[in-house]
Amino acid sequence: MEAEEGVMEAQGGVTEAEGGVTKTKAKNIEVEGRVTEVEGGVTEAEAGNMEVEGGVTEADGGVMEVDLEEATEAEGGVMEPHLEEAVDHEGGVTKTKEFA
């Protein structure tokens, strides 16, 4: 699948994050551009459950938007939950959608 190939290629950038860790555990995660290069904090995206610490929602060189129905916990950052769908932005996007 093309989506899986894109995610696999993005993992190299994720391991090089500065001051934080990015974990993506979902079948429907799509990463484009430089969103994997984040500074500070931890991002965990897991099939509709996202916890953000250290303001990772705004990544360096990209934007992260989340489509959730469950509650979202955020510390030191900004998050826009309950979005209809993730929108592509210049510089890259991380899309996370919950399975029904």
N, C-alpha and C positions, 0 to 999 in steps of 0.2 A: 504494500500500500504506500502511496505517496506520502500520506500523513505520517506514517511510522518512520519512513526514511528521514523526513524533516526533523522529527523529534530526536532520532538517534544522532543525527549530525549536530544538533543543538547541545547535546549532553557534554561535548568537549568544552563549550563555553561555560556551562553551568559549574563545572568543577573549578573554573578559574574565577569564581565570584570573589569580590573583595569584601572582607569583614562580615561574611554571612554564608548561608547555605540555602540552596534552592532545591526543593524536593517536589517532583511531579509524579503522582501515582494515579493515573487515570488513562483510560483508553482514548479519550477524546481531547487530549492536550495537543494544541498546535502551537509551535514556536516559530516566529519569523523575525528576521533582523537581529538586533543586538539586545533583545529583552533579557537574554540569559546573563548579561553582564550587569549585575546589581551590586550596589554598595551598601553594606550594613543590613543587619536584620536577617530574619529567616522567613521563607515563604513555603508553606505546605499546601499543595493543591491535591485534594484526594476525593474525586468523584462527588463534588458538590459540597465539600467541607473545606473551608480555607481559614487558616489562622495566620495573621500577619503581625510581626514584631519588628520594630525599628524602621518603619516607613518604607518597606520594600515595595509597596504598591506602585510607587512611582520609580520605575527602573531607569538606569542611565541609558539613554538612547532609545527608549521605547515606552509603551504604555501597557498596563495590565488592567483588563476589565473582566469581571467575573459574573457568570450567570448562576445565581444561587437561589434556593428556596429556603434553606435552613439559615439559622442565625450565623453572623460573622463576627469574630472577635478581632479587633484591631488595636494595636498599641503603638503610639508614636508615628502613625501614618494615616493615610486617607484611603478609604475603600468605597466603591459604589456597588453595593449588592443589589439583587433583584433586578438585573438588567434583562431586557428581552433577549438580546444576543450581543456577543462581543463585536466591537467595531474595529476594523483595521485602522491603524494610525501610522503616520510616517515614522520610520525608525524601527518598527517591529511591534508585534502584539503577542501577548499570551492569552489564549482563550481557554476557559474552563467552563464546562457545562455539566450539569448534574443529570445522571441517568434516572428516569422515572421508575 
